[in-house]
Amino acid sequence: MPMQSSIDPLIDAINLELVAGNWPAVVEQAEVLSAHALALGEVQLAELAHDIQAIALDAVRYPSGDDGRLEVVGIVG
């Protein structure tokens, strides 16, 4: 499973930044994840990373809340 070993740290890093509400970092890391996934032929993962990047870009452009954290119905936070 070489794909998982090279991609998992990127996914973990994005998850940490998502929880922290660090949207600029999510934008950057999702771009890296998408490129790595495409290079490994993981098209669905690359598309998902691209979608996450688009959502994070919206969060950067249109911030809400006091600290930008993701707090959805008690799921996070």
N, C-alpha and C positions, 0 to 999 in steps of 0.2 A: 504494500500500500504506500508507494512513494508519494502519491497525491496528497494523502492525508497528512503525512509527516511534514510536507513543505507548506501546506495551506493552513493547517490547524493554528499555528501561532498567529497568523494574520487574522483569522476569524476571532480568536481569543482577544486580540488587541482591539479589534473593532467593537466587540461586545463590551469591553471595559469602557471605551470612549462613549458608546451609546448610553450606557448607564450613567456615566458622568455628565452627559449632555455636552460633550466637547465636539460639537458639530464640525468645526473646521478640520479636526483630526480625522473624523469619520469620513469626510470627503476625500482626504488624501489617502487614507488607508483602504478605502473601498476601491479607489482607482488602482492601487497596487494589487489588491486581491483580484480584481477583474482581469488585469493583465496576466497575472500568474495563472489564473484559472484557464484563460484562453490558451496560454502557452502549453498547458497540460491537456488541452482538449476538453476541458470541463465547461462546456458552453452554458449549461443551465446555471451553474454557479457564477459564471461571469455575468450573465444577465441579471441574476439576483444582486450581485455586488453593484452593478450599474444602477439598478433600481434603488438600492440603499443610498448610493451616492446622490442620486437625484433628490431623494427625500431629505438627506442631510443638507444639500445645497439650499433647498427651500427653508429649512430650519435656520440656516445662516442668514438668508435674505430676509426672512420674516420671523424674527425671534419672538417668543412668547414666554410668559412666566417670569419669575424673579431671577432664576439662575439658568434657565434653558434646559433643565433636567426633564427627562421623559418620565412623566407620571401619569400613567393611563390606568384608570379604574383599579388602583391598588396593585397592579401587576409589578410595577417597578417603583421603588421609593417608599 
